[in-house]
């Protein structure tokens, strides 16, 4: 399909093609769920989830990414669905050289190859929205060029329609979690990820926020080589974190990697009100010295200073057993109409998340050896929310919760043993909302990050 050198628009036919490829799976599950509820038939959700994974796994892009995202939000999907969808890898078959030539010519002009001394014909990596090629600039700098797959705007819009349908189906089965704000948040973040100029600015932002931390390395976008659909950045040498974990490195290295990742996520959050919302193992690389490369800056969330204060308030409420302060913290986050019973249920989840931060000693992130422990806690919370009438998570909760759960999973895989209490308190010591707001505004302006839509 020929490509337009201008802005790639969402087309009706592109959406229709995408819808046709996914609606059969989602609609089929909907029919079987309806049969279970209306006719009393037994619903085999595990089989349905396997079917859905088979369909989604053959697709590039956003719906797969959303499925991974939702698998980390407690009970946003049935356990069977989450277990299957969590297995999806953010890798897609690479587009061929013909596509690469057309994309590069559209983005940098017909003479694009003269802007490089080397450009690999084979993709070095493939992800959900694009693929990466290694190249070299005339000044000798090695760079990574991330090219967006064709027709991604229409792909995103069709996938979001399918997501709305899937969420509506599940809500009919189970109303403990009301999904309206979750859907709005996912919609905005996915649409932002299509804009590689925005991602370049967010990459600069992370370079600013972490420039004094030698344990975290951030690529630098290359001026004049970035467009809405092409992101060119300095090449960082490192090994995929999962591959390094599989080699069973010594405990000292495991701890160093976990400490670096903790700072990569939470220095920006507690000092600037910014969080990297995609804690996928493919977004980290391990370096030989125990430091890390942080990659992929499409899913970034900026919070108001009062939200960060609310996160700290909730920690203090859990620590002190202060239900009134917990209620205030949830309201600061954006939860509404909370009964005492609902707060008690939410506190069970908060206790699970904050528990590693409550003890001033070296320990693993989870001392319970049961790998299903987190799911069991989520199920208890879910049952409690059903009993108390359900809850509507605010938009701000989605990225924060996803990051905490996803990063905790990485710490589990690393089998890291650190003083999490100390790491946390180093960041929140002397916390002040006015200072955070000032630092945030200065950093966003320096990086050139556009305001959220």
BADOVEX-330213 format. One record per residue (C-alpha): residue number from 1; residue in one letter; x, y, z. Coordinates in steps of 0.25 Angstrom, whole numbers. Example, Ala and Ser with C-alpha at 12.3 -4.5 7.8 and 13.67 -1.06 7.14 Angstrom:
<panus>
<panu num="1" residu="A" u="49" v="-18" w="31"/>
<panu num="2" residu="S" u="55" v="-4" w="29"/>
</panus>
This chain:
<panus>
<panu num="1" residu="X" u="0" v="0" w="0"/>
<panu num="2" residu="X" u="6" v="13" w="-4"/>
<panu num="3" residu="X" u="9" v="23" w="7"/>
<panu num="4" residu="X" u="6" v="38" w="8"/>
<panu num="5" residu="X" u="18" v="46" w="11"/>
<panu num="6" residu="X" u="9" v="55" w="20"/>
<panu num="7" residu="X" u="3" v="52" w="33"/>
<panu num="8" residu="X" u="-3" v="37" w="33"/>
<panu num="9" residu="X" u="-18" v="38" w="35"/>
<panu num="10" residu="X" u="-27" v="28" w="42"/>
<panu num="11" residu="X" u="-35" v="23" w="30"/>
<panu num="12" residu="X" u="-48" v="16" w="30"/>
<panu num="13" residu="X" u="-43" v="4" w="22"/>
<panu num="14" residu="X" u="-31" v="2" w="31"/>
<panu num="15" residu="X" u="-40" v="2" w="43"/>
<panu num="16" residu="X" u="-50" v="-8" w="36"/>
<panu num="17" residu="X" u="-39" v="-18" w="33"/>
<panu num="18" residu="X" u="-34" v="-17" w="47"/>
<panu num="19" residu="X" u="-48" v="-19" w="53"/>
<panu num="20" residu="X" u="-50" v="-31" w="44"/>
<panu num="21" residu="X" u="-38" v="-38" w="49"/>
<panu num="22" residu="X" u="-41" v="-36" w="64"/>
<panu num="23" residu="X" u="-56" v="-35" w="65"/>
<panu num="24" residu="X" u="-58" v="-50" w="62"/>
<panu num="25" residu="X" u="-50" v="-54" w="74"/>
<panu num="26" residu="X" u="-56" v="-44" w="83"/>
<panu num="27" residu="X" u="-70" v="-46" w="78"/>
<panu num="28" residu="X" u="-69" v="-61" w="79"/>
<panu num="29" residu="X" u="-65" v="-59" w="94"/>
<panu num="30" residu="X" u="-77" v="-50" w="96"/>
<panu num="31" residu="X" u="-87" v="-60" w="91"/>
<panu num="32" residu="X" u="-81" v="-71" w="99"/>
<panu num="33" residu="X" u="-81" v="-62" w="112"/>
<panu num="34" residu="X" u="-96" v="-58" w="109"/>
<panu num="35" residu="X" u="-99" v="-73" w="107"/>
<panu num="36" residu="X" u="-93" v="-75" w="121"/>
<panu num="37" residu="X" u="-101" v="-64" w="128"/>
<panu num="38" residu="X" u="-114" v="-65" w="121"/>
<panu num="39" residu="X" u="-115" v="-80" w="119"/>
<panu num="40" residu="X" u="-107" v="-85" w="130"/>
<panu num="41" residu="X" u="-96" v="-92" w="121"/>
<panu num="42" residu="X" u="-83" v="-94" w="127"/>
<panu num="43" residu="X" u="-73" v="-83" w="122"/>
<panu num="44" residu="X" u="-59" v="-88" w="119"/>
<panu num="45" residu="X" u="-52" v="-75" w="121"/>
<panu num="46" residu="X" u="-38" v="-82" w="120"/>
<panu num="47" residu="X" u="-41" v="-87" w="106"/>
<panu num="48" residu="X" u="-47" v="-74" w="102"/>
<panu num="49" residu="X" u="-34" v="-67" w="107"/>
<panu num="50" residu="X" u="-26" v="-76" w="99"/>
<panu num="51" residu="X" u="-34" v="-73" w="86"/>
<panu num="52" residu="X" u="-32" v="-58" w="89"/>
<panu num="53" residu="X" u="-17" v="-59" w="91"/>
<panu num="54" residu="X" u="-16" v="-67" w="78"/>
<panu num="55" residu="X" u="-23" v="-56" w="70"/>
<panu num="56" residu="X" u="-16" v="-44" w="77"/>
<panu num="57" residu="X" u="-3" v="-51" w="76"/>
<panu num="58" residu="X" u="-3" v="-50" w="61"/>
<panu num="59" residu="X" u="-5" v="-35" w="61"/>
<panu num="60" residu="X" u="5" v="-24" w="62"/>
<panu num="61" residu="X" u="2" v="-14" w="72"/>
<panu num="62" residu="X" u="-7" v="-7" w="81"/>
<panu num="63" residu="X" u="-17" v="-17" w="85"/>
<panu num="64" residu="X" u="-6" v="-27" w="89"/>
<panu num="65" residu="X" u="1" v="-15" w="97"/>
<panu num="66" residu="X" u="-13" v="-12" w="104"/>
<panu num="67" residu="X" u="-14" v="-26" w="107"/>
<panu num="68" residu="X" u="-1" v="-27" w="114"/>
<panu num="69" residu="X" u="-4" v="-14" w="121"/>
<panu num="70" residu="X" u="-18" v="-19" w="126"/>
<panu num="71" residu="X" u="-11" v="-32" w="131"/>
<panu num="72" residu="X" u="-4" v="-23" w="142"/>
<panu num="73" residu="X" u="-17" v="-16" w="146"/>
<panu num="74" residu="X" u="-23" v="-25" w="157"/>
<panu num="75" residu="X" u="-36" v="-31" w="152"/>
<panu num="76" residu="X" u="-37" v="-22" w="140"/>
<panu num="77" residu="X" u="-39" v="-35" w="133"/>
<panu num="78" residu="X" u="-42" v="-49" w="138"/>
<panu num="79" residu="X" u="-31" v="-57" w="143"/>
<panu num="80" residu="X" u="-31" v="-67" w="132"/>
<panu num="81" residu="X" u="-30" v="-55" w="121"/>
<panu num="82" residu="X" u="-19" v="-48" w="129"/>
<panu num="83" residu="X" u="-11" v="-61" w="130"/>
<panu num="84" residu="X" u="-12" v="-63" w="115"/>
<panu num="85" residu="X" u="-10" v="-49" w="110"/>
<panu num="86" residu="X" u="2" v="-47" w="120"/>
<panu num="87" residu="X" u="10" v="-57" w="111"/>
<panu num="88" residu="X" u="9" v="-48" w="99"/>
<panu num="89" residu="X" u="22" v="-43" w="95"/>
<panu num="90" residu="X" u="24" v="-29" w="90"/>
<panu num="91" residu="X" u="31" v="-34" w="77"/>
<panu num="92" residu="X" u="25" v="-34" w="63"/>
<panu num="93" residu="X" u="30" v="-39" w="50"/>
<panu num="94" residu="X" u="40" v="-29" w="44"/>
<panu num="95" residu="X" u="36" v="-21" w="32"/>
<panu num="96" residu="X" u="44" v="-23" w="20"/>
<panu num="97" residu="X" u="55" v="-14" w="13"/>
<panu num="98" residu="X" u="45" v="-8" w="3"/>
<panu num="99" residu="X" u="36" v="-3" w="14"/>
<panu num="100" residu="X" u="49" v="3" w="21"/>
<panu num="101" residu="X" u="53" v="10" w="9"/>
<panu num="102" residu="X" u="39" v="16" w="7"/>
<panu num="103" residu="X" u="38" v="20" w="21"/>
<panu num="104" residu="X" u="52" v="27" w="22"/>
<panu num="105" residu="X" u="49" v="34" w="9"/>
<panu num="106" residu="X" u="36" v="39" w="14"/>
<panu num="107" residu="X" u="42" v="44" w="27"/>
<panu num="108" residu="X" u="56" v="50" w="23"/>
<panu num="109" residu="X" u="54" v="52" w="8"/>
<panu num="110" residu="X" u="59" v="44" w="-5"/>
<panu num="111" residu="X" u="73" v="46" w="-2"/>
<panu num="112" residu="X" u="72" v="40" w="12"/>
<panu num="113" residu="X" u="83" v="30" w="11"/>
<panu num="114" residu="X" u="93" v="41" w="9"/>
<panu num="115" residu="X" u="90" v="45" w="23"/>
<panu num="116" residu="X" u="96" v="32" w="28"/>
<panu num="117" residu="X" u="110" v="25" w="25"/>
<panu num="118" residu="X" u="103" v="12" w="29"/>
<panu num="119" residu="X" u="89" v="7" w="31"/>
<panu num="120" residu="X" u="86" v="-8" w="34"/>
<panu num="121" residu="X" u="76" v="-14" w="25"/>
<panu num="122" residu="X" u="71" v="-24" w="36"/>
<panu num="123" residu="X" u="64" v="-19" w="48"/>
<panu num="124" residu="X" u="71" v="-20" w="61"/>
<panu num="125" residu="X" u="58" v="-21" w="69"/>
<panu num="126" residu="X" u="43" v="-21" w="66"/>
<panu num="127" residu="X" u="33" v="-16" w="76"/>
<panu num="128" residu="X" u="18" v="-13" w="76"/>
<panu num="129" residu="X" u="18" v="0" w="69"/>
<panu num="130" residu="X" u="30" v="0" w="61"/>
<panu num="131" residu="X" u="44" v="-6" w="58"/>
<panu num="132" residu="X" u="58" v="-2" w="61"/>
<panu num="133" residu="X" u="70" v="-1" w="51"/>
<panu num="134" residu="X" u="84" v="1" w="55"/>
<panu num="135" residu="X" u="91" v="12" w="47"/>
<panu num="136" residu="X" u="104" v="21" w="47"/>
<panu num="137" residu="X" u="104" v="36" w="45"/>
<panu num="138" residu="X" u="115" v="44" w="37"/>
<panu num="139" residu="X" u="121" v="48" w="50"/>
<panu num="140" residu="X" u="123" v="34" w="53"/>
<panu num="141" residu="X" u="112" v="33" w="64"/>
<panu num="142" residu="X" u="105" v="20" w="65"/>
<panu num="143" residu="X" u="90" v="22" w="65"/>
<panu num="144" residu="X" u="77" v="14" w="66"/>
<panu num="145" residu="X" u="66" v="18" w="56"/>
<panu num="146" residu="X" u="52" v="14" w="61"/>
<panu num="147" residu="X" u="42" v="13" w="49"/>
<panu num="148" residu="X" u="27" v="13" w="52"/>
<panu num="149" residu="X" u="19" v="2" w="45"/>
<panu num="150" residu="X" u="10" v="6" w="33"/>
<panu num="151" residu="X" u="-5" v="10" w="36"/>
<panu num="152" residu="X" u="-3" v="10" w="51"/>
<panu num="153" residu="X" u="-13" v="22" w="54"/>
<panu num="154" residu="X" u="-24" v="14" w="48"/>
<panu num="155" residu="X" u="-19" v="1" w="55"/>
<panu num="156" residu="X" u="-19" v="8" w="69"/>
<panu num="157" residu="X" u="-33" v="14" w="66"/>
<panu num="158" residu="X" u="-39" v="0" w="62"/>
<panu num="159" residu="X" u="-32" v="-7" w="74"/>
<panu num="160" residu="X" u="-38" v="4" w="84"/>
<panu num="161" residu="X" u="-52" v="0" w="79"/>
<panu num="162" residu="X" u="-49" v="-14" w="81"/>
<panu num="163" residu="X" u="-44" v="-11" w="95"/>
<panu num="164" residu="X" u="-57" v="-3" w="98"/>
<panu num="165" residu="X" u="-65" v="-15" w="94"/>
<panu num="166" residu="X" u="-56" v="-25" w="102"/>
<panu num="167" residu="X" u="-57" v="-17" w="114"/>
<panu num="168" residu="X" u="-72" v="-15" w="113"/>
<panu num="169" residu="X" u="-74" v="-30" w="112"/>
<panu num="170" residu="X" u="-66" v="-32" w="124"/>
<panu num="171" residu="X" u="-73" v="-21" w="132"/>
<panu num="172" residu="X" u="-86" v="-29" w="129"/>
<panu num="173" residu="X" u="-80" v="-41" w="136"/>
<panu num="174" residu="X" u="-74" v="-34" w="147"/>
<panu num="175" residu="X" u="-75" v="-19" w="152"/>
<panu num="176" residu="X" u="-65" v="-19" w="163"/>
<panu num="177" residu="X" u="-56" v="-10" w="155"/>
<panu num="178" residu="X" u="-63" v="1" w="147"/>
<panu num="179" residu="X" u="-54" v="3" w="134"/>
<panu num="180" residu="X" u="-58" v="17" w="129"/>
<panu num="181" residu="X" u="-46" v="24" w="134"/>
<panu num="182" residu="X" u="-37" v="13" w="131"/>
<panu num="183" residu="X" u="-41" v="13" w="116"/>
<panu num="184" residu="X" u="-39" v="28" w="115"/>
<panu num="185" residu="X" u="-25" v="27" w="121"/>
<panu num="186" residu="X" u="-21" v="16" w="111"/>
<panu num="187" residu="X" u="-27" v="23" w="99"/>
<panu num="188" residu="X" u="-19" v="36" w="102"/>
<panu num="189" residu="X" u="-6" v="29" w="105"/>
<panu num="190" residu="X" u="-7" v="20" w="92"/>
<panu num="191" residu="X" u="-10" v="32" w="83"/>
<panu num="192" residu="X" u="2" v="39" w="89"/>
<panu num="193" residu="X" u="11" v="28" w="86"/>
<panu num="194" residu="X" u="8" v="29" w="72"/>
<panu num="195" residu="X" u="16" v="43" w="72"/>
<panu num="196" residu="X" u="31" v="40" w="72"/>
<panu num="197" residu="X" u="34" v="55" w="73"/>
<panu num="198" residu="X" u="27" v="55" w="86"/>
<panu num="199" residu="X" u="35" v="42" w="90"/>
<panu num="200" residu="X" u="48" v="49" w="86"/>
<panu num="201" residu="X" u="44" v="61" w="96"/>
<panu num="202" residu="X" u="40" v="51" w="107"/>
<panu num="203" residu="X" u="54" v="44" w="105"/>
<panu num="204" residu="X" u="60" v="58" w="107"/>
<panu num="205" residu="X" u="52" v="59" w="119"/>
<panu num="206" residu="X" u="57" v="46" w="125"/>
<panu num="207" residu="X" u="71" v="51" w="122"/>
<panu num="208" residu="X" u="69" v="63" w="130"/>
<panu num="209" residu="X" u="63" v="57" w="142"/>
<panu num="210" residu="X" u="73" v="46" w="143"/>
<panu num="211" residu="X" u="86" v="53" w="138"/>
<panu num="212" residu="X" u="92" v="53" w="152"/>
<panu num="213" residu="X" u="90" v="38" w="153"/>
<panu num="214" residu="X" u="102" v="30" w="148"/>
<panu num="215" residu="X" u="94" v="16" w="149"/>
<panu num="216" residu="X" u="83" v="19" w="138"/>
<panu num="217" residu="X" u="87" v="22" w="124"/>
<panu num="218" residu="X" u="77" v="29" w="115"/>
<panu num="219" residu="X" u="78" v="30" w="99"/>
<panu num="220" residu="X" u="79" v="44" w="93"/>
<panu num="221" residu="X" u="70" v="48" w="81"/>
<panu num="222" residu="X" u="77" v="53" w="69"/>
<panu num="223" residu="X" u="73" v="67" w="64"/>
<panu num="224" residu="X" u="69" v="67" w="50"/>
<panu num="225" residu="X" u="67" v="52" w="49"/>
<panu num="226" residu="X" u="53" v="51" w="57"/>
<panu num="227" residu="X" u="39" v="52" w="51"/>
<panu num="228" residu="X" u="25" v="48" w="56"/>
<panu num="229" residu="X" u="28" v="34" w="50"/>
<panu num="230" residu="X" u="43" v="33" w="51"/>
<panu num="231" residu="X" u="51" v="34" w="64"/>
<panu num="232" residu="X" u="67" v="34" w="63"/>
<panu num="233" residu="X" u="75" v="33" w="76"/>
<panu num="234" residu="X" u="88" v="30" w="81"/>
<panu num="235" residu="X" u="91" v="15" w="81"/>
<panu num="236" residu="X" u="93" v="9" w="95"/>
<panu num="237" residu="X" u="101" v="-4" w="97"/>
<panu num="238" residu="X" u="95" v="-14" w="107"/>
<panu num="239" residu="X" u="89" v="-28" w="108"/>
<panu num="240" residu="X" u="74" v="-30" w="109"/>
<panu num="241" residu="X" u="71" v="-31" w="124"/>
<panu num="242" residu="X" u="63" v="-44" w="123"/>
<panu num="243" residu="X" u="75" v="-51" w="116"/>
<panu num="244" residu="X" u="84" v="-46" w="127"/>
<panu num="245" residu="X" u="75" v="-51" w="138"/>
<panu num="246" residu="X" u="75" v="-65" w="131"/>
<panu num="247" residu="X" u="90" v="-66" w="132"/>
<panu num="248" residu="X" u="88" v="-65" w="147"/>
<panu num="249" residu="X" u="97" v="-54" w="151"/>
<panu num="250" residu="X" u="103" v="-52" w="165"/>
<panu num="251" residu="X" u="94" v="-46" w="176"/>
<panu num="252" residu="X" u="103" v="-33" w="176"/>
<panu num="253" residu="X" u="100" v="-31" w="161"/>
<panu num="254" residu="X" u="85" v="-34" w="163"/>
<panu num="255" residu="X" u="84" v="-24" w="174"/>
<panu num="256" residu="X" u="91" v="-13" w="166"/>
<panu num="257" residu="X" u="82" v="-15" w="155"/>
<panu num="258" residu="X" u="70" v="-14" w="164"/>
<panu num="259" residu="X" u="75" v="-2" w="171"/>
<panu num="260" residu="X" u="77" v="5" w="157"/>
<panu num="261" residu="X" u="63" v="1" w="153"/>
<panu num="262" residu="X" u="57" v="6" w="165"/>
<panu num="263" residu="X" u="64" v="20" w="163"/>
<panu num="264" residu="X" u="60" v="20" w="148"/>
<panu num="265" residu="X" u="46" v="19" w="152"/>
<panu num="266" residu="X" u="44" v="26" w="165"/>
<panu num="267" residu="X" u="54" v="38" w="165"/>
<panu num="268" residu="X" u="46" v="44" w="153"/>
<panu num="269" residu="X" u="33" v="41" w="161"/>
<panu num="270" residu="X" u="36" v="46" w="175"/>
<panu num="271" residu="X" u="44" v="58" w="170"/>
<panu num="272" residu="X" u="37" v="62" w="157"/>
<panu num="273" residu="X" u="24" v="55" w="157"/>
<panu num="274" residu="X" u="27" v="47" w="145"/>
<panu num="275" residu="X" u="26" v="32" w="143"/>
<panu num="276" residu="X" u="30" v="23" w="132"/>
<panu num="277" residu="X" u="18" v="15" w="130"/>
<panu num="278" residu="X" u="23" v="3" w="122"/>
<panu num="279" residu="X" u="31" v="-6" w="132"/>
<panu num="280" residu="X" u="32" v="-17" w="121"/>
<panu num="281" residu="X" u="45" v="-26" w="122"/>
<panu num="282" residu="X" u="48" v="-22" w="108"/>
<panu num="283" residu="X" u="50" v="-7" w="112"/>
<panu num="284" residu="X" u="62" v="-10" w="120"/>
<panu num="285" residu="X" u="77" v="-14" w="117"/>
<panu num="286" residu="X" u="87" v="-18" w="126"/>
<panu num="287" residu="X" u="102" v="-13" w="125"/>
<panu num="288" residu="X" u="114" v="-21" w="130"/>
<panu num="289" residu="X" u="116" v="-11" w="141"/>
<panu num="290" residu="X" u="102" v="-13" w="147"/>
<panu num="291" residu="X" u="96" v="-1" w="142"/>
<panu num="292" residu="X" u="84" v="-1" w="133"/>
<panu num="293" residu="X" u="79" v="5" w="120"/>
<panu num="294" residu="X" u="65" v="10" w="120"/>
<panu num="295" residu="X" u="58" v="10" w="107"/>
<panu num="296" residu="X" u="45" v="13" w="100"/>
<panu num="297" residu="X" u="39" v="27" w="105"/>
<panu num="298" residu="X" u="25" v="26" w="98"/>
<panu num="299" residu="X" u="17" v="23" w="111"/>
<panu num="300" residu="X" u="20" v="35" w="120"/>
<panu num="301" residu="X" u="10" v="40" w="131"/>
<panu num="302" residu="X" u="12" v="54" w="137"/>
<panu num="303" residu="X" u="5" v="56" w="150"/>
<panu num="304" residu="X" u="1" v="68" w="159"/>
<panu num="305" residu="X" u="9" v="70" w="171"/>
<panu num="306" residu="X" u="-3" v="67" w="180"/>
<panu num="307" residu="X" u="-4" v="53" w="174"/>
<panu num="308" residu="X" u="10" v="50" w="178"/>
<panu num="309" residu="X" u="7" v="55" w="192"/>
<panu num="310" residu="X" u="-5" v="46" w="192"/>
<panu num="311" residu="X" u="4" v="34" w="189"/>
<panu num="312" residu="X" u="13" v="38" w="201"/>
<panu num="313" residu="X" u="0" v="40" w="210"/>
<panu num="314" residu="X" u="-5" v="26" w="207"/>
<panu num="315" residu="X" u="8" v="20" w="211"/>
<panu num="316" residu="X" u="8" v="28" w="224"/>
<panu num="317" residu="X" u="-6" v="23" w="226"/>
<panu num="318" residu="X" u="-3" v="9" w="224"/>
<panu num="319" residu="X" u="9" v="10" w="233"/>
<panu num="320" residu="X" u="1" v="17" w="244"/>
<panu num="321" residu="X" u="-12" v="9" w="242"/>
<panu num="322" residu="X" u="-19" v="23" w="240"/>
<panu num="323" residu="X" u="-32" v="20" w="232"/>
<panu num="324" residu="X" u="-36" v="35" w="232"/>
<panu num="325" residu="X" u="-22" v="38" w="225"/>
<panu num="326" residu="X" u="-24" v="27" w="215"/>
<panu num="327" residu="X" u="-38" v="32" w="212"/>
<panu num="328" residu="X" u="-32" v="46" w="209"/>
<panu num="329" residu="X" u="-21" v="40" w="201"/>
<panu num="330" residu="X" u="-31" v="32" w="192"/>
<panu num="331" residu="X" u="-39" v="45" w="190"/>
<panu num="332" residu="X" u="-26" v="52" w="186"/>
<panu num="333" residu="X" u="-24" v="41" w="176"/>
<panu num="334" residu="X" u="-38" v="44" w="170"/>
<panu num="335" residu="X" u="-46" v="33" w="176"/>
<panu num="336" residu="X" u="-60" v="37" w="180"/>
<panu num="337" residu="X" u="-72" v="33" w="188"/>
<panu num="338" residu="X" u="-63" v="24" w="197"/>
<panu num="339" residu="X" u="-70" v="17" w="208"/>
<panu num="340" residu="X" u="-62" v="12" w="220"/>
<panu num="341" residu="X" u="-64" v="-2" w="215"/>
<panu num="342" residu="X" u="-58" v="1" w="202"/>
<panu num="343" residu="X" u="-46" v="8" w="208"/>
<panu num="344" residu="X" u="-44" v="-4" w="217"/>
<panu num="345" residu="X" u="-43" v="-13" w="204"/>
<panu num="346" residu="X" u="-34" v="-3" w="196"/>
<panu num="347" residu="X" u="-25" v="-3" w="208"/>
<panu num="348" residu="X" u="-23" v="-18" w="206"/>
<panu num="349" residu="X" u="-17" v="-15" w="193"/>
<panu num="350" residu="X" u="-9" v="-3" w="198"/>
<panu num="351" residu="X" u="-3" v="-12" w="209"/>
<panu num="352" residu="X" u="2" v="-22" w="199"/>
<panu num="353" residu="X" u="8" v="-11" w="190"/>
<panu num="354" residu="X" u="15" v="-3" w="202"/>
<panu num="355" residu="X" u="19" v="-15" w="210"/>
<panu num="356" residu="X" u="33" v="-16" w="205"/>
<panu num="357" residu="X" u="35" v="-1" w="209"/>
<panu num="358" residu="X" u="31" v="-2" w="223"/>
<panu num="359" residu="X" u="42" v="-10" w="229"/>
<panu num="360" residu="X" u="56" v="-4" w="230"/>
<panu num="361" residu="X" u="64" v="-16" w="227"/>
<panu num="362" residu="X" u="70" v="-23" w="215"/>
<panu num="363" residu="X" u="60" v="-33" w="209"/>
<panu num="364" residu="X" u="54" v="-38" w="196"/>
<panu num="365" residu="X" u="42" v="-30" w="190"/>
<panu num="366" residu="X" u="33" v="-41" w="194"/>
<panu num="367" residu="X" u="36" v="-51" w="205"/>
<panu num="368" residu="X" u="25" v="-60" w="202"/>
<panu num="369" residu="X" u="30" v="-71" w="193"/>
<panu num="370" residu="X" u="16" v="-73" w="187"/>
<panu num="371" residu="X" u="17" v="-68" w="172"/>
<panu num="372" residu="X" u="2" v="-66" w="173"/>
<panu num="373" residu="X" u="2" v="-58" w="185"/>
<panu num="374" residu="X" u="-1" v="-45" w="178"/>
<panu num="375" residu="X" u="-12" v="-51" w="170"/>
<panu num="376" residu="X" u="-18" v="-56" w="183"/>
<panu num="377" residu="X" u="-18" v="-43" w="189"/>
<panu num="378" residu="X" u="-24" v="-37" w="177"/>
<panu num="379" residu="X" u="-35" v="-47" w="177"/>
<panu num="380" residu="X" u="-38" v="-44" w="192"/>
<panu num="381" residu="X" u="-39" v="-29" w="188"/>
<panu num="382" residu="X" u="-48" v="-32" w="176"/>
<panu num="383" residu="X" u="-57" v="-40" w="185"/>
<panu num="384" residu="X" u="-58" v="-29" w="195"/>
<panu num="385" residu="X" u="-61" v="-18" w="184"/>
<panu num="386" residu="X" u="-72" v="-27" w="179"/>
<panu num="387" residu="X" u="-78" v="-28" w="193"/>
<panu num="388" residu="X" u="-77" v="-13" w="195"/>
<panu num="389" residu="X" u="-83" v="-8" w="181"/>
<panu num="390" residu="X" u="-70" v="-7" w="173"/>
<panu num="391" residu="X" u="-61" v="5" w="170"/>
<panu num="392" residu="X" u="-57" v="14" w="159"/>
<panu num="393" residu="X" u="-42" v="15" w="158"/>
<panu num="394" residu="X" u="-38" v="29" w="154"/>
<panu num="395" residu="X" u="-29" v="31" w="142"/>
<panu num="396" residu="X" u="-17" v="35" w="150"/>
<panu num="397" residu="X" u="-17" v="21" w="157"/>
<panu num="398" residu="X" u="-15" v="13" w="145"/>
<panu num="399" residu="X" u="-1" v="17" w="141"/>
<panu num="400" residu="X" u="4" v="17" w="156"/>
<panu num="401" residu="X" u="-2" v="4" w="159"/>
<panu num="402" residu="X" u="3" v="-2" w="146"/>
<panu num="403" residu="X" u="17" v="3" w="149"/>
<panu num="404" residu="X" u="17" v="-2" w="163"/>
<panu num="405" residu="X" u="12" v="-16" w="159"/>
<panu num="406" residu="X" u="21" v="-17" w="147"/>
<panu num="407" residu="X" u="34" v="-13" w="154"/>
<panu num="408" residu="X" u="31" v="-21" w="166"/>
<panu num="409" residu="X" u="30" v="-33" w="156"/>
<panu num="410" residu="X" u="44" v="-30" w="151"/>
<panu num="411" residu="X" u="50" v="-29" w="165"/>
<panu num="412" residu="X" u="44" v="-43" w="167"/>
<panu num="413" residu="X" u="51" v="-48" w="155"/>
<panu num="414" residu="X" u="64" v="-42" w="159"/>
<panu num="415" residu="X" u="62" v="-48" w="173"/>
<panu num="416" residu="X" u="68" v="-35" w="178"/>
<panu num="417" residu="X" u="70" v="-33" w="193"/>
<panu num="418" residu="X" u="71" v="-18" w="197"/>
<panu num="419" residu="X" u="67" v="-9" w="208"/>
<panu num="420" residu="X" u="54" v="-3" w="200"/>
<panu num="421" residu="X" u="50" v="5" w="212"/>
<panu num="422" residu="X" u="64" v="13" w="211"/>
<panu num="423" residu="X" u="63" v="14" w="196"/>
<panu num="424" residu="X" u="49" v="20" w="197"/>
<panu num="425" residu="X" u="52" v="29" w="209"/>
<panu num="426" residu="X" u="64" v="35" w="202"/>
<panu num="427" residu="X" u="54" v="40" w="191"/>
<panu num="428" residu="X" u="43" v="45" w="200"/>
<panu num="429" residu="X" u="51" v="52" w="210"/>
<panu num="430" residu="X" u="48" v="67" w="211"/>
<panu num="431" residu="X" u="37" v="65" w="200"/>
<panu num="432" residu="X" u="30" v="78" w="197"/>
<panu num="433" residu="X" u="19" v="80" w="187"/>
<panu num="434" residu="X" u="23" v="94" w="183"/>
<panu num="435" residu="X" u="37" v="90" w="180"/>
<panu num="436" residu="X" u="33" v="78" w="172"/>
<panu num="437" residu="X" u="23" v="86" w="163"/>
<panu num="438" residu="X" u="35" v="96" w="161"/>
<panu num="439" residu="X" u="45" v="85" w="157"/>
<panu num="440" residu="X" u="34" v="79" w="148"/>
<panu num="441" residu="X" u="31" v="91" w="141"/>
<panu num="442" residu="X" u="45" v="95" w="138"/>
<panu num="443" residu="X" u="49" v="81" w="133"/>
<panu num="444" residu="X" u="37" v="80" w="124"/>
<panu num="445" residu="X" u="40" v="93" w="118"/>
<panu num="446" residu="X" u="55" v="90" w="116"/>
<panu num="447" residu="X" u="51" v="77" w="109"/>
<panu num="448" residu="X" u="40" v="83" w="101"/>
<panu num="449" residu="X" u="30" v="73" w="105"/>
<panu num="450" residu="X" u="16" v="77" w="99"/>
<panu num="451" residu="X" u="4" v="77" w="108"/>
<panu num="452" residu="X" u="-5" v="65" w="109"/>
<panu num="453" residu="X" u="-17" v="66" w="100"/>
</panus>
